C-alpha cells in the first residue's frame, strides 16, 4: 500500500477554538440498558463507562464477545443514545450522527450490486462534491488502499481482503477525524489479516494522518491490539465495565517476535485471565493418582474440592459454548503436559483465540475437571478419574457433573413435571433469555442440548421442536452404579 500524503491537502472539519484541547470523543459515566425479553426488567449492557478518544492515538478496546464493545462504538457514532451519562464530541454533547467519524465493519457491508468505485462513492454522499471532485477523491483513496485497477469490479469478484479494502477506502473518502474499526480483520484468513493490519499501521504512520486524528479499534484479538494500538482498554462483561488501561510504549514498526512485544501480550493476557478466571484458593489442586493409567479408573480422593462440588448450586450460571470433545481434548493435553499447562501456552498449542481458550477452560472448571490457579490450568483428581474411565462411565460421570449446574437442574425439573415429558423448545429459549439476558439463547440452548445428549440426560427433536428426557436403560443404571466414586 502506498502511504504518500495523498490526502494531506484536505481540510479538517471545523472545531471550535475553545474545544481544541478536549478529547475528540468522550464518554462520561455512560450506561446503556435495553428492555428485557417479554417486557421483563431492563438489561444493562454497559455500566458507568468513562472513556475518551484522543488526538494522535490508536486506541484498542479489548474484550470478549458480549462485553458491549460494539455498543460503545455505536454510542460514539451517535447511532444509539446513552441511557445515562453523556457522549461528547470536542467537549460538547453529541447530537445525532457523529459526522466526524467513519466505521469499517467486520462483515465488509458492501452493496453487491455496486462496483468498487460506486461502493466507495457512497462515502462521499455527505460532502456534496461535483463529479470531477468525486472522481479525484475516489481515485486517491483507491490508490492509497491498493485498489487501483479494480474500479469496475463487483464485490463478488474480489477476495475477502480486497473487499475489506473497499470498506477502508469508503471510510477514508468521508474525511473522518476518527476511523473506527469494528473487528475488521476477524472475517479474514490469517495471512490476509496480518497483511492488512500492517497496511493500516503504515497508513496511520506514513500519510501524515491525512486529516485523520485517531483510530479506534474494537477487537477480541490480544496480539492485534498490541500490534496496532498506542493505548489498550480492557472491558469486562455482563455488564460491560472498563477494568484496565495499558499504555503501549513499543515503537513502530513493531516486531511480533520481540521479547518486548511478547511481554506486553503476556501482560494483557494476565489482565484478561484475572477477569474471566479469577484465582480462587483450592485445596484439591490436581495430583495425578499414582495408579491411574490408560483405561484404569481411579476414584478421586475425598477432600475440600469434592465437598465443594457436591452441593447444589442455587445461582443460575451460564454455560460456555464449548463442545464436549474440546473439553476432553483439554484433559488429554493436560495428561501429555504432566498435570498442568500455562493458559497462554495452551492457547498457542491448540491454535485458538485466547477468548475461545478461556471458554473451554471455564467449561472444564465448571464441571470440576480442572482448577485454574494463577495462569495455570491443572487437572483435578476428578478430571483424572474422568479421563481414565471407559466411554460409558465417562458419560455417567459427565451426567453427575452437569446435574450440579443450576441450568440442568431447572431443565430436567421442567421436563419431569411435563405430562408427557416433552416441552416446546421455544419455552426454554424464552426462559433462557429471561434468566441470562446477556447471553444468546439459541447458542446457549445448543450447548445445553449437546452436553445433555453426551450425558444421555436430555434430547431434542428438531422436527417437532421439543425437548425431552433421555430414556435410561437398565445398562445405564448398571453403569452408573459402577462409575460412582
Buried (B, 14 or more C-beta within 10 A) or exposed (E): BBBEEBBEEBEEEEBEEEBEEBBBBBBBEBBBBEEEBEEEEEBBBBBBBEBBBBBEBBBBBBBBBBBBBBBBBBBBBBBBEBBBBEBBBBBBEBEEEBBBBBBBBBEBBBEEEBBBBBBBBBBBEEBEBEEEEBBEBBBBBBBBBBBEEBBEBBBEEBEBBBBBBBBBBBBBBBBBBBBBBBBBBBBBEEEBBBBBBBBBBBBBEBBBBBBBBBBBBBBBBBBBBBBBBBBBBBBBBBBBBBBBEBEBEBEEEBEEEEEEBBEBBBBBBBBBBBBBBEEEEBEBBBEBBEEBEEEEBBEBBEEEBBEEBEEEBEEEEBBBBBBBEBBBEBBEBBBEBEBBBBBBBBBEBBEBBBBBBBBBBBBBBBBBBBBBBEBBBBBBBBBBBBBBBEEBBBBBBBBBBBBBBBBBBBBBEBBEEBEEEEBEBEEBBBBBBBBBBBBBBEEBBBBBBBBBBBBBBBBBEEEEEBBBBBEEEEEBEEBBEEBEB
